[in-house]
Amino acid sequence: MSKDASVLISENMSLKELIKTVAPGAIIYLVIALYAVIDSLLIDIFINETAIAATSVFLPVVSLFVGLGYMAGTGGNAAIMKAQGENDHKKAQDLHSQLMTCAIFLGISIPLIFFILQNPVMKLLGMTGDNAVYVTGYYRVSVCFMPVLLFSCVINLMLIGEGRLGLVAVLELAGGLTNCILDIIFMGFLNTGIAGAALATGLGYLLQTLTAFVMVKKTSVYDLKPVRIDIKEMSAVFFNGISEFLSSISTAVVTVILNNVSGKYWGAVGMSVVCVITNIIYMVSFVFMGFLVALEPLIAYFYGQKNRKELKSLISKSLKIVGCSSIIITLSVTAFRKNISASFFEVDSKYYSIAVKGFLLAAGVYAFTGFNMFVSGLFTAYSNGRVSGFFSLMRSLVIYALMILILSKIFGGDGMWIAMSATEILSAILGIYLIRTRLRV
């Protein structure tokens, strides 16, 4: 029997209560981002620095499937919680069942295409003669686990929408620990090479996803049952979450550009450094993403209720959290940039010097990413996928790609890092404009 999910949401939430509500989400997504960092660090330890580039080359594929999962999950959560806010619990149940069915279909069909076309895809992503052996091994194993990754994103967002952040946090921590342990076993003791890193990450996804699926079937506030797919309704749901998809796709495209530009100026060295710095940036982004996936259902719920007072209070408190978090993260990353770089590269190596400088020049990313992601998430929660999608596309692809191409011509390889900061600053200006002109609280 489906239960009323609205009982999980309370009004007049204090700042402290809001932090307690959204903190598990931030922790969950931080753990997800740690998958990539752990892989890179252990690949460096057990194989070599050049092999790290394999994860960077495969990253666009990961971004695609994460984007599909977030598009379904965030768009679905917003629609479901809006229905709950309108007291239409039957519609919320139906939307949930349709969404899970669509996720299963996408998770099975799309990876098949990537497996069949693996050779041309690997070349497109940046496979070269120097890294071919590493890229091939990593790709062939990782692509088999992409269905699990996609479904994991959707099911976690559904649980978060039901207010079960604690459960998801435990599952993600278990998956991350599994990944770390298996990395050491496969690469350190069994000498499986780069394929072992991919297998460890995939099995980490699999453990937490299977457990989450069992928990959903047994204890979810919604019933998981066969349902007829309303294509028009699901199209609207997916479109509302399109900003998350566009953001991930843009990440994929920009990663390919970064790999090519870094390869042009620094060769294989550059691709490894790009992988490390972007992994840290993704950790920052994922912290805010976790905050937003916990926050968006709350905003969508009060938006469905047309509760303007609670909406204004929630948005105000959220901006305070984003602002304070951004300051702390920016100061931390810039202050410890040498320590972070030394964790991956020898201090007297070319890798290290490029990384240290790159972390400093990219400081604008840490300062403004949180606010820009909040802008996109806010419009998604308001079921305004058009504005959210436009902002994400401009920020993650148009502005970013233009900045990289222009500034790399002026400043060489360093232009990549400057472009990252410039993109977030320009996007923040655009975000403020959109909030003032397109948002009605």
Buried (B, 14 or more C-beta within 10 A) or exposed (E): EBBEBBEBBEEEBEEEEBBEBBBBBBBBBBBBBBBBBBBBBBBBEBBEBBBBBBBBBBBBBBBBBBBBBBBBBBBBBBBBBBBBBBEBBEBBBBBBBBBBBBBBEBBEEBBEEBBEEBEEBBEEBBBBEBBBBBBBBBBBBBBBBBBBBBBBBBBBBBBBBBBBBEBBBBBBBBBBBBBBEBBBEBBEEEEBBBBBBBBBBBBBBBBBBBBBBEBBEEEBBBBBEEBEEEEEBBEBBBBBBBBBBBBBBBBBBBBBBBBEBBBEBBBBBBBBBBBBBBBBBBBBBBBBBBBBBBBBBBBBBBBBBEBEEBBEBBBEBBBEBBBEBBEEBBEEBBEEBBEBBBBBBEEEBBBBBBBBBBBBBBBBBBBBBBBBBBBBBBBBBBBBBBBBBBBBBBBBBBBBBBBBEEBBEEBEBBBBBBBBBBBBBBBBEBBEEBBEEBBEB
